């Protein structure tokens, strides 16, 4: 195998941004319409944005739009399933990762990840997020560019040769 080149923080950030646009946003739109608008109150969101833009952050934060837990869980589960489908079909890549020519692999063998690693990694995003995003920022400071979710799942993100 050629020398392994780990994907760093910014390339992973931009790949995630593209995945949000091409995976999570379309799933979110579908869930919103399936919920008949019950999932998320956009009128309250727009009002909060107006408060924030006028400099009244306290009022914007005081009245958060209510969300339906049932629809939120359906959204999260749907994004997980779609992501897993891409990982399986494209050997550890989503559209964003494919665009930037990086992929997720087993950290030891550099082979494709298995379903257990994929699910553990996805759930590991929760841990990476809950500790003030430190789990993601770890990528910028580690030699192997692994975040908390990678460490939990035994995965790494490398450039696809």
C-alpha positions, 0 to 999 in steps of 0.5 A, a space after each residue: 500500500 502507498 503511504 497513507 495521507 490523513 485528511 485534515 480538519 478543513 478538508 473534512 469540514 468542507 466535505 461535511 458542509 457539502 454532505 449537509 447540502 446534498 444529504 441532510 438538507 433534502 432529507 430535512 425538506 422531505 421530513 418537513 413536508 411529511 410532518 405537515 409543518 409540525 416538525 419545525 415552526 419556521 415562522 418562529 424561526 424567522 421572527 427569531 432571525 429578525 430579533 437577532 439581526 436587529 441586535 436583540 439576541 436575548 429575545 431571539 434566544 428566549 423563544 426557540 421554535 418548538 420541534 416535534 421529537 418524533 419528527 426530529 428522531 425520524 430526521 436523524 434516523 433517516 440521515 443516518 440510514 442515507 449516510 450508511 448507504 453511501 458509505 457502503 456503496 462508495 467504500 466509506 465516502 459520502 458525496 462530500 468526501 467523494 468530491 474531495 477524494 477522501 474516505 473513511 477506513 479502518 484505522 489499523 488495516 486501512 480497509 473498508 469499515 464495517 457496519 458496526 464501525 459505521 454506526 459507532 462513528 455516526 453515534 460518536 458524532 453526538 459525543 464529539 458535539 456534546 463536549 463543545 465540539 472538541 471531538 471535531 477539533 481534535 482532528 486539527 491537532 492529532 498527527 493521525 487527524 482522528 476525531 473523537 468519533 474516529 477513535 470510538 469507532 476505530 476509523 480514520 479519514 484518508 485521501 483516496 489514492 
